[in-house]
Amino acid sequence: MHNVRLFYFLLLIVMVFTFVSKSLAGGLSDRGKDLVSMLQKKYEITTDITSNFEQETFAAGSSEGLKAEGKVYFNRPHQMRWEYSQPEPQLIVTSGKEVYVYEEEANQVMVLPREQLLSTEISKAFFFGKGDLKRFFIVEHPAEGQPDARWTLKLTPRNPVPQVCTIWIVVDPDTHLVKEMWLEDQLGSRTHLVFSNVKVNKGLSNDLFRFVPPPGVEIYRTDDST
């Protein structure tokens, strides 16, 4: 299911934004350790993040991607709200034990139980705030000569999972926040995200992460409950 895969990818982004720690630095080059230290110091004092984003998704073997854009809100440790404006309006919100995917043009809401999405040890650990990147990922600093190499970290799962093969994160040299991410799954599909106009610690309200279906909208539950 596309929405399940998308949510898993978004969850991985929350994971990277939230669980940077000094434990990642073991075995890294000096430059890699510096990057981890920058991220760790920044996110230690970050409680929430608001950002515009541009997303491009490539099918395996394809050079032409499907583009999307919108605005995203993170509230530590795991609340998130993705407002897609292009190519069509779509809203994804985590709320308690459920995830809501609202497609405005289709006038429908899909309600997915959290347990259906948290199907791997990685996703469960990070959703419940008990994640440790080093436990689940091998963290490397790429060789010099690649674009943005000085500001890039590579994460590879220690145990293979279908949803992710490799994650690349690029750190903004000015703000020391994650400005760009690449994710590749085991089938070769790739998703690229670029963040801009990033704002932190604005005191986001919990109401932002609650979803009330608009009147007249069709509601579908994947757990077949009523």
CORSUL-V455529 format. One record per residue. N is the residue number from 1. PSI is psi in whole degrees, 0 to 359 (none if undefined). Layout:
{{N & PSI} {N & PSI}}
//
This chain:
{{1 & 131} {2 & 316} {3 & 325} {4 & 316} {5 & 318} {6 & 315} {7 & 319} {8 & 319} {9 & 316} {10 & 324} {11 & 321} {12 & 325} {13 & 315} {14 & 319} {15 & 312} {16 & 321} {17 & 333} {18 & 326} {19 & 36} {20 & 133} {21 & 163} {22 & 338} {23 & 342} {24 & 338} {25 & 342} {26 & 127} {27 & 358} {28 & 161} {29 & 167} {30 & 319} {31 & 320} {32 & 319} {33 & 322} {34 & 317} {35 & 314} {36 & 318} {37 & 318} {38 & 312} {39 & 315} {40 & 316} {41 & 321} {42 & 313} {43 & 343} {44 & 327} {45 & 12} {46 & 123} {47 & 331} {48 & 158} {49 & 136} {50 & 135} {51 & 148} {52 & 155} {53 & 152} {54 & 132} {55 & 139} {56 & 127} {57 & 129} {58 & 129} {59 & 158} {60 & 127} {61 & 359} {62 & 143} {63 & 354} {64 & 125} {65 & 163} {66 & 119} {67 & 146} {68 & 161} {69 & 165} {70 & 211} {71 & 144} {72 & 147} {73 & 130} {74 & 139} {75 & 117} {76 & 144} {77 & 338} {78 & 10} {79 & 142} {80 & 152} {81 & 119} {82 & 118} {83 & 102} {84 & 129} {85 & 333} {86 & 145} {87 & 348} {88 & 153} {89 & 131} {90 & 142} {91 & 131} {92 & 123} {93 & 135} {94 & 137} {95 & 105} {96 & 237} {97 & 6} {98 & 158} {99 & 132} {100 & 130} {101 & 107} {102 & 119} {103 & 105} {104 & 314} {105 & 329} {106 & 352} {107 & 46} {108 & 154} {109 & 129} {110 & 128} {111 & 118} {112 & 128} {113 & 140} {114 & 321} {115 & 330} {116 & 329} {117 & 331} {118 & 68} {119 & 355} {120 & 161} {121 & 324} {122 & 307} {123 & 321} {124 & 315} {125 & 315} {126 & 329} {127 & 322} {128 & 10} {129 & 24} {130 & 24} {131 & 152} {132 & 108} {133 & 320} {134 & 331} {135 & 323} {136 & 339} {137 & 146} {138 & 123} {139 & 127} {140 & 159} {141 & 123} {142 & 160} {143 & 151} {144 & 155} {145 & 338} {146 & 155} {147 & 132} {148 & 23} {149 & 323} {150 & 340} {151 & 22} {152 & 142} {153 & 145} {154 & 130} {155 & 126} {156 & 128} {157 & 137} {158 & 325} {159 & 126} {160 & 138} {161 & 147} {162 & 328} {163 & 341} {164 & 133} {165 & 314} {166 & 142} {167 & 131} {168 & 131} {169 & 138} {170 & 129} {171 & 136} {172 & 123} {173 & 340} {174 & 316} {175 & 343} {176 & 28} {177 & 160} {178 & 124} {179 & 346} {180 & 144} {181 & 145} {182 & 138} {183 & 131} {184 & 133} {185 & 179} {186 & 342} {187 & 357} {188 & 359} {189 & 145} {190 & 143} {191 & 131} {192 & 130} {193 & 135} {194 & 128} {195 & 142} {196 & 163} {197 & 48} {198 & 131} {199 & 141} {200 & 156} {201 & 52} {202 & 3} {203 & 52} {204 & 136} {205 & 146} {206 & 336} {207 & 334} {208 & 336} {209 & 18} {210 & 143} {211 & 127} {212 & 116} {213 & 136} {214 & 152} {215 & 136} {216 & 358} {217 & 145} {218 & 133} {219 & 126} {220 & 130} {221 & 126} {222 & 349} {223 & 6} {224 & 16} {225 & 164} {226 & none}}
//
